[in-house]
Amino acid sequence: MDFSRKIRIWYKENRRHLPWRETINPYKIWLSEIILQQTKVNQGLSYYLKFVEEFPTITHLANASEEKILKTWQGLGYYSRARNLHLTAKHIQSSLDGTFPTTYDKIIKLKGVGEYTAAAIASFCFKEPKAVVDGNVYRVLARVFNINLPIDSSEGKKHFKELASQLLEPNEPDMHNQAIMEFGALCCTPKKPMCLNCIFEDTCLAKSQGSITIRPVKKMKPKTKSRYFNYLVISSHDQILVNKREDNDIWKNLFEFPLFESISEIELHNLEQSELWNTLLSQEKKLTVNQIRLKKHILSHQVIYSTFWEITIQTIDNKSKYKTVKLSDFQELPIPKLIDNYFSNRKLTFAKE
């Protein structure tokens, strides 16, 4: 109880004033929590405001097209979050009479909602005494109590969840949960924590035992995979060929250029031998090719090395699975950040078209 009292007092004096903290509307809390997964507050804030403006209610979100939702989400990454938002909004609208569930046990059944998000919504909106455990909470508890169990192990997750529940103030679960997360974000940070001004300076076990820098403990990180994307930017005047990604891979349902993925960086003569090239360009007698390599694009467990092969032809006689669109229309579609980076890099070229 002393832990909770200290951290709630600290929160009242130090908390950031953020729009999702000024409401108990479960739709808006849910929206903010999904956006802030894998996203820092300073980046997520603008997306939250944009979503609330575009889709002010769960009905607006449910009735929107997936393309519009993905376009609004563009740049946040982890696009399955946006697709799950849409699916869940439609489920609530059609099966729950448009009413957001009001208990943890019902909230956690929603698609894309895990234990943390369900606990956050239940406690923030309905004062249900459910402890949240996110990255910030893991870090604070691991340091204050000097816990050496890996936070990504079954034993570790169970231990931290039980401890967080024991520490929770049942009469103010909303403030307690907000407080411990905010303390981790602002004071007990991953690097250079503010130990000298910490409210737990005298009781933090990791500080007294010199283990701050190695808490929390994680198991070995998964290996990063390198991928090599070769995009065929085939254009004629203001027309361009595009493709919608539909496989269960990164960027599902986003649009891109026709893609040839190689096992390493390749040259033009290698590309000309590919099935994709022969399908789209084998009949072309007059074409020009310009090669653009962007810097590596880093995802959570993947690094994308991309080459954009700008190919100008006389006319596009498209009989393939790819779609022909105006370049200006393509830029209005939901596209991966990598493709957006390419457009930004080439904006002077395309501004004339």
C-alpha positions as CSV (number, residue, x, y, z in Angstrom):
1,M,0.0,0.0,0.0
2,D,3.0,2.3,0.7
3,F,4.2,1.6,-2.9
4,S,0.8,2.6,-4.3
5,R,0.5,5.7,-2.1
6,K,3.9,7.0,-3.1
7,I,3.4,6.5,-6.8
8,R,-0.1,8.0,-6.8
9,I,1.2,11.1,-5.0
10,W,4.1,11.3,-7.5
11,Y,1.6,11.0,-10.4
12,K,-0.6,13.8,-9.2
13,E,2.4,16.1,-9.3
14,N,4.2,14.9,-12.4
15,R,1.8,13.4,-14.9
16,R,1.6,14.6,-18.5
17,H,-1.8,16.0,-19.5
18,L,-2.8,13.8,-22.5
19,P,-6.2,13.8,-24.2
20,W,-7.0,10.1,-23.4
21,R,-6.5,10.9,-19.7
22,E,-9.2,13.5,-19.9
23,T,-12.0,11.0,-20.7
24,I,-13.5,7.7,-19.5
25,N,-15.0,6.9,-22.9
26,P,-14.0,3.3,-23.5
27,Y,-13.9,3.8,-27.2
28,K,-11.3,6.5,-27.0
29,I,-9.3,4.7,-24.3
30,W,-9.3,1.5,-26.4
31,L,-8.2,3.6,-29.4
32,S,-5.4,5.2,-27.5
33,E,-4.1,1.9,-26.1
34,I,-4.0,0.2,-29.5
35,I,-2.2,3.1,-31.0
36,L,0.3,3.3,-28.2
37,Q,1.2,-0.4,-28.5
38,Q,4.8,-0.4,-30.0
39,T,4.5,3.4,-30.3
40,K,6.0,6.2,-28.2
41,V,3.6,8.8,-26.8
42,N,5.0,11.7,-28.8
43,Q,4.4,9.8,-32.1
44,G,1.1,8.2,-31.1
45,L,-0.5,11.5,-30.0
46,S,-0.9,12.9,-33.5
47,Y,-2.4,9.6,-34.7
48,Y,-4.8,9.5,-31.8
49,L,-6.0,13.0,-32.6
50,K,-6.3,12.2,-36.2
51,F,-8.3,9.0,-35.6
52,V,-10.7,10.8,-33.1
53,E,-11.3,13.5,-35.7
54,E,-11.8,11.0,-38.6
55,F,-13.7,8.4,-36.6
56,P,-15.3,10.2,-33.6
57,T,-17.4,7.2,-32.5
58,I,-17.1,3.5,-32.8
59,T,-19.9,3.6,-35.4
60,H,-17.8,5.9,-37.6
61,L,-14.9,3.5,-37.3
62,A,-17.1,0.4,-38.0
63,N,-18.6,2.0,-41.1
64,A,-15.3,3.3,-42.6
65,S,-13.5,1.4,-45.4
66,E,-10.4,-0.6,-44.5
67,E,-8.4,1.5,-47.0
68,K,-9.3,4.7,-45.2
69,I,-8.4,3.3,-41.8
70,L,-5.1,1.9,-43.1
71,K,-4.3,5.3,-44.8
72,T,-5.0,7.1,-41.5
73,W,-2.8,4.6,-39.7
74,Q,0.0,4.9,-42.3
75,G,3.4,5.3,-40.8
76,L,2.6,3.6,-37.4
77,G,3.6,0.1,-38.5
78,Y,2.2,-3.2,-37.1
79,Y,-0.8,-2.8,-39.4
80,S,-2.6,-5.8,-38.0
81,R,-3.4,-3.4,-35.1
82,A,-5.4,-1.2,-37.5
83,R,-7.1,-4.2,-39.2
84,N,-8.1,-5.5,-35.7
85,L,-9.4,-2.1,-34.7
86,H,-11.7,-2.2,-37.7
87,L,-12.9,-5.8,-37.2
88,T,-13.6,-5.2,-33.5
89,A,-15.5,-2.0,-34.2
90,K,-17.7,-3.8,-36.7
91,H,-18.2,-6.6,-34.2
92,I,-19.3,-4.2,-31.5
93,Q,-21.5,-2.4,-33.9
94,S,-23.2,-5.5,-35.3
95,S,-23.2,-7.9,-32.3
96,L,-23.1,-5.7,-29.2
97,D,-25.5,-2.9,-30.3
98,G,-22.7,-0.5,-30.6
99,T,-22.0,-0.6,-26.9
100,F,-18.4,-1.2,-25.7
101,P,-18.1,-4.1,-23.1
102,T,-17.8,-2.9,-19.5
103,T,-15.9,-5.7,-17.7
104,Y,-12.5,-7.1,-18.1
105,D,-13.8,-10.6,-18.8
106,K,-15.8,-9.3,-21.8
107,I,-13.3,-6.8,-23.0
108,I,-10.5,-9.4,-23.3
109,K,-12.6,-11.4,-25.7
110,L,-12.4,-8.6,-28.3
111,K,-10.0,-9.3,-31.3
112,G,-6.7,-7.6,-30.8
113,V,-7.2,-7.0,-27.1
114,G,-4.8,-8.7,-24.7
115,E,-4.5,-8.8,-20.9
116,Y,-2.8,-5.4,-20.6
117,T,-5.2,-3.6,-22.9
118,A,-8.2,-5.2,-21.2
119,A,-6.9,-4.3,-17.8
120,A,-6.2,-0.7,-18.9
121,I,-9.7,-0.2,-20.3
122,A,-11.5,-1.9,-17.4
123,S,-9.6,0.1,-14.7
124,F,-9.5,3.5,-16.5
125,C,-13.1,3.5,-17.6
126,F,-14.9,1.3,-15.1
127,K,-12.6,1.3,-12.0
128,E,-12.3,-2.5,-12.1
129,P,-9.3,-3.5,-9.9
130,K,-7.2,-5.1,-12.6
131,A,-3.5,-4.4,-12.6
132,V,-1.8,-3.4,-15.9
133,V,1.6,-4.9,-16.8
134,D,3.3,-3.3,-19.7
135,G,7.0,-2.6,-20.5
136,N,7.1,0.3,-18.1
137,V,5.5,-1.7,-15.3
138,Y,7.9,-4.6,-15.8
139,R,10.9,-2.2,-15.6
140,V,9.7,-0.4,-12.4
141,L,8.9,-3.6,-10.5
142,A,12.0,-5.4,-11.7
143,R,14.2,-2.6,-10.3
144,V,12.3,-1.7,-7.1
145,F,12.1,-5.3,-6.1
146,N,15.3,-6.5,-7.9
147,I,13.6,-9.3,-9.8
148,N,15.9,-11.4,-12.0
149,L,13.2,-13.5,-13.7
150,P,13.0,-12.9,-17.5
151,I,10.0,-10.8,-18.3
152,D,9.4,-12.7,-21.5
153,S,9.3,-16.1,-19.8
154,S,6.1,-17.9,-18.5
155,E,7.4,-17.9,-14.9
156,G,8.4,-14.2,-15.1
157,K,5.1,-13.1,-16.6
158,K,3.2,-14.9,-13.9
159,H,5.4,-13.5,-11.1
160,F,5.1,-9.9,-12.3
161,K,1.3,-10.2,-12.8
162,E,0.8,-11.5,-9.3
163,L,3.1,-8.8,-7.8
164,A,1.4,-6.0,-9.8
165,S,-2.0,-7.3,-8.5
166,Q,-0.8,-7.3,-4.9
167,L,0.4,-3.7,-5.1
168,L,-2.7,-2.4,-6.8
169,E,-4.9,0.1,-4.8
170,P,-8.4,-1.4,-5.3
171,N,-10.2,1.8,-4.6
172,E,-8.2,3.8,-7.2
173,P,-7.1,1.2,-9.7
174,D,-7.3,3.8,-12.6
175,M,-4.9,6.2,-10.9
176,H,-2.6,3.5,-9.7
177,N,-2.2,2.0,-13.1
178,Q,-1.7,5.3,-14.8
179,A,0.8,6.3,-12.1
180,I,3.1,3.2,-12.4
181,M,3.2,3.4,-16.2
182,E,3.9,7.1,-16.1
183,F,6.6,6.7,-13.5
184,G,8.3,4.1,-15.8
185,A,8.0,6.4,-18.8
186,L,9.3,9.6,-17.1
187,C,11.5,8.6,-14.2
188,C,12.5,4.9,-14.2
189,T,13.5,5.0,-17.9
190,P,15.3,2.3,-19.8
191,K,18.5,4.4,-20.0
192,K,19.7,7.0,-17.6
193,P,16.9,6.6,-15.0
194,M,16.5,9.5,-12.6
195,C,17.6,7.6,-9.5
196,L,18.8,10.6,-7.6
197,N,15.2,12.1,-7.7
198,C,13.4,8.8,-7.4
199,I,10.6,8.3,-4.8
200,F,12.0,4.8,-4.2
201,E,15.6,5.9,-3.8
202,D,15.9,4.5,-0.3
203,T,14.0,1.3,-0.9
204,C,14.9,0.3,-4.5
205,L,16.6,-3.0,-4.2
206,A,18.2,-2.9,-7.6
207,K,19.8,0.5,-6.8
208,S,21.2,-0.8,-3.5
209,Q,22.6,-3.9,-5.1
210,G,24.0,-2.2,-8.2
211,S,21.7,-4.0,-10.7
212,I,19.7,-1.1,-12.2
213,T,21.3,-1.5,-15.7
214,I,20.5,-5.2,-15.9
215,R,16.9,-4.9,-14.8
216,P,14.6,-6.1,-16.2
217,V,16.0,-9.3,-17.5
218,K,15.1,-10.6,-21.0
219,K,15.9,-13.8,-22.7
220,M,17.9,-13.7,-25.9
221,K,16.4,-11.5,-28.6
222,P,15.2,-13.2,-31.8
223,K,17.5,-12.9,-34.8
224,T,16.9,-10.1,-37.3
225,K,16.1,-11.3,-40.8
226,S,17.5,-9.4,-43.8
227,R,15.2,-9.1,-46.9
228,Y,16.0,-7.6,-50.3
229,F,13.1,-5.9,-52.1
230,N,13.3,-4.9,-55.8
231,Y,10.4,-2.7,-56.8
232,L,9.5,-2.3,-60.5
233,V,8.3,1.3,-60.7
234,I,6.7,0.9,-64.2
235,S,5.2,4.1,-65.5
236,S,3.9,5.7,-68.6
237,H,3.0,9.4,-68.5
238,D,0.8,9.6,-65.3
239,Q,0.0,5.9,-65.2
240,I,1.7,3.4,-62.9
241,L,1.4,-0.3,-62.0
242,V,0.6,-1.2,-58.4
243,N,0.0,-4.3,-56.3
244,K,-2.1,-4.9,-53.1
245,R,-0.2,-7.1,-50.6
246,E,-2.6,-9.9,-49.6
247,D,-0.3,-12.7,-48.2
248,N,0.1,-13.2,-44.5
249,D,3.3,-11.1,-44.4
250,I,4.2,-7.6,-43.4
251,W,2.0,-4.8,-44.7
252,K,-1.0,-6.9,-45.5
253,N,-3.6,-5.1,-47.6
254,L,-1.3,-2.1,-48.3
255,F,-0.4,-1.1,-51.8
256,E,3.1,-1.2,-53.4
257,F,4.8,-1.5,-56.7
258,P,5.3,-4.9,-58.4
259,L,7.9,-6.6,-56.2
260,F,10.7,-9.1,-56.8
261,E,12.3,-10.3,-53.6
262,S,15.9,-11.6,-54.0
263,I,18.2,-13.3,-51.6
264,S,20.8,-10.4,-51.9
265,E,21.2,-7.1,-53.7
266,I,21.1,-7.6,-57.4
267,E,22.0,-5.8,-60.6
268,L,19.8,-5.0,-63.6
269,H,20.9,-8.1,-65.6
270,N,19.8,-10.3,-62.7
271,L,16.4,-8.6,-62.5
272,E,15.9,-9.0,-66.3
273,Q,16.1,-12.8,-65.9
274,S,13.3,-12.8,-63.3
275,E,9.8,-14.1,-63.9
276,L,8.3,-10.8,-62.9
277,W,10.4,-8.8,-65.4
278,N,9.5,-11.3,-68.2
279,T,5.8,-11.1,-67.3
280,L,5.6,-7.3,-67.3
281,L,8.3,-6.2,-69.7
282,S,9.5,-8.9,-72.0
283,Q,7.6,-7.3,-74.9
284,E,8.9,-3.8,-74.4
285,K,11.3,-2.6,-77.1
286,K,11.8,0.9,-75.8
287,L,12.3,1.5,-72.1
288,T,14.6,3.5,-69.8
289,V,15.7,2.2,-66.4
290,N,16.8,4.3,-63.4
291,Q,18.0,2.6,-60.2
292,I,17.3,4.1,-56.8
293,R,18.6,2.5,-53.6
294,L,17.2,3.7,-50.3
295,K,18.8,3.3,-46.9
296,K,17.9,0.2,-45.0
297,H,14.4,0.1,-43.6
298,I,14.4,-1.3,-40.1
299,L,11.3,-3.2,-38.7
300,S,11.1,-5.0,-35.4
301,H,12.7,-8.3,-36.5
302,Q,13.4,-7.5,-40.1
303,V,15.7,-5.2,-42.1
304,I,14.5,-4.3,-45.6
305,Y,17.1,-3.4,-48.2
306,S,15.2,-1.8,-51.1
307,T,16.0,-1.0,-54.7
308,F,13.5,0.9,-56.8
309,W,13.9,0.3,-60.5
310,E,12.2,3.2,-62.2
311,I,11.2,2.0,-65.7
312,T,9.6,4.3,-68.2
313,I,7.7,2.8,-71.1
314,Q,5.6,4.2,-74.0
315,T,2.2,2.7,-72.9
316,I,1.0,0.3,-70.3
317,D,-0.9,-2.5,-71.8
318,N,-1.7,-4.3,-68.6
319,K,-3.0,-7.9,-68.8
320,S,-1.4,-8.9,-65.5
321,K,-2.8,-9.3,-62.0
322,Y,-1.4,-5.8,-61.2
323,K,-3.6,-2.7,-61.2
324,T,-3.0,0.4,-63.4
325,V,-3.7,3.7,-61.6
326,K,-2.8,7.3,-61.9
327,L,0.2,8.2,-59.8
328,S,-1.7,10.8,-57.9
329,D,-4.3,8.2,-57.0
330,F,-1.7,5.8,-55.8
331,Q,-0.4,8.3,-53.3
332,E,-3.9,8.4,-51.8
333,L,-3.9,4.7,-51.1
334,P,-2.6,3.1,-47.9
335,I,1.1,2.4,-48.5
336,P,4.0,1.1,-46.4
337,K,6.3,3.7,-44.9
338,L,9.0,2.4,-47.2
339,I,7.0,3.3,-50.3
340,D,6.2,6.7,-48.7
341,N,9.9,7.3,-48.1
342,Y,10.5,6.6,-51.8
343,F,7.8,9.2,-52.8
344,S,9.4,11.7,-50.4
345,N,12.8,11.0,-51.9
346,R,11.5,11.5,-55.5
347,K,9.0,14.3,-54.9
348,L,10.6,16.7,-57.3
349,T,10.4,14.2,-60.1
350,F,6.8,13.5,-59.5
351,A,5.6,17.0,-58.8
352,K,5.5,17.8,-62.5
353,E,3.2,14.9,-63.4
